[in-house]
């Protein structure tokens, strides 16, 4: 049994979708970041960086924060969604790191400046909107001629997809990026993705281009 501490953000949805894909039993603990619940002492014992998601594996007692680390752990625990060795493993980790180090942080800045604080920092808006376009171009190029980021459906796709699901927040038209659009729609149809998207609560339907 996995205890999942999460909220309705792209990073949170990465792990709930993965748990659904793996069919692992888990308990959900909602951490409402709008109410600063991520600063509660019991959560900080699990996630000292006060960020969701985090897990506790009741089988082993292991506590983990950081969505990328959690995803690698769960994949290795089950032997699914990440090759055990070779190039396939490192391609999936490569694109997971791309999401962790680039796509997520940069799109998060787009959300902050362009969605929640429009007009307050024109330079920042322009900078991060341009970077969002660049990252979408990188993703579109990677998906040219392949179904998934590492050829087989993997933790890389699960990590990237929830961030792309906020394309409207990023003022992105997926029609500009046909490979991304095809990939996005194919993953959106997966029942596990649909279930995981609604964790810890349903806030709306999966956005469709």
Secondary structure as GFF3:
##gff-version 3
##sequence-region A 1 209
A	DSSP	beta_strand	2	6	.	.	.	ID=ss1
A	DSSP	alpha_helix	10	22	.	.	.	ID=ss2
A	DSSP	beta_strand	26	30	.	.	.	ID=ss3
A	DSSP	three_ten_helix	33	35	.	.	.	ID=ss4
A	DSSP	three_ten_helix	37	39	.	.	.	ID=ss5
A	DSSP	alpha_helix	41	44	.	.	.	ID=ss6
A	DSSP	beta_strand	54	57	.	.	.	ID=ss7
A	DSSP	beta_strand	63	65	.	.	.	ID=ss8
A	DSSP	alpha_helix	67	78	.	.	.	ID=ss9
A	DSSP	alpha_helix	86	98	.	.	.	ID=ss10
A	DSSP	pi_helix	99	103	.	.	.	ID=ss11
A	DSSP	alpha_helix	104	110	.	.	.	ID=ss12
A	DSSP	pi_helix	111	116	.	.	.	ID=ss13
A	DSSP	alpha_helix	122	142	.	.	.	ID=ss14
A	DSSP	alpha_helix	155	164	.	.	.	ID=ss15
A	DSSP	three_ten_helix	174	176	.	.	.	ID=ss16
A	DSSP	alpha_helix	178	188	.	.	.	ID=ss17
A	DSSP	alpha_helix	191	197	.	.	.	ID=ss18
###
